[in-house]
Amino acid sequence: MNDKILLGATELFINYGFKSVTMDDIANTLGISKKTIYQHYDNKTKLVEAASMHLFEFISCGIDEICNLEKNPIEEIYNIKEFVMDHLKDEKSSPQFQLQKYYPKIFNTLKCRQFDIMQSCVTNNLERGIKLGLYRPSINIDFIARIYFNSMLAIKDQDLFPNKQFSVNMLMSNYLEYHLRGISTPKGLETLNQFITSNQS
């Protein structure tokens, strides 16, 4: 029952947002009573925390699997983006923004864990890109990795990028191209242009 509640709540939170979904909504969708939910989770905050961490672990495992394939580093970045977008439903409900606004403690805990995962993943991507001659050897890897992480947070800030004006998919695609054009060698730019062209057709 605990898994049913956790998976059902996570799905609702992704689709409609952490703030918007009530315990009644979760109970009604799952066909159970609120009392049953409260037997497993003391309050909504506890459920939000569990759902956030569950989603984080799932996404992290998926990213690890993509990284373990050791694809072309440029292709790898786009593959990770597609995976994340698929499982966050294009983030239409802006889960990260709502988490930051209404559950700041959970958001900050999650942010620290995300940073650790992304630093490792992005650093590995940058190192392999340099070895393959796709990224400039002069880049400061630690600096770029930190800027990358913070930029990924920034583009999900609806005060900066209102979702009525900017879709998450457009923001992600534009940022990834911006990031890659800034660090790529001529060989890397050729690979990037080929990848973008082949995925537009």
Buried (B, 14 or more C-beta within 10 A) or exposed (E): EEEEBBEBBBBBBBBBBBBEBEBEBBBEEBEBEEEBBBEBBEEBBEBBBBBBBBBBEEBBEBBEEBBEEEBBBBBBBBBBBEBBBEEBBEBBBBBBBBBBBBBEEBBEBBBEBBBEBBBBBBBBBBEBBBEBBBBBEEBEBEEBBBBBBEBBBEBBEBEEBEBEEBBBEEBBBEBBBEBBEEBBBEEBBEBBEEBBEEEEE
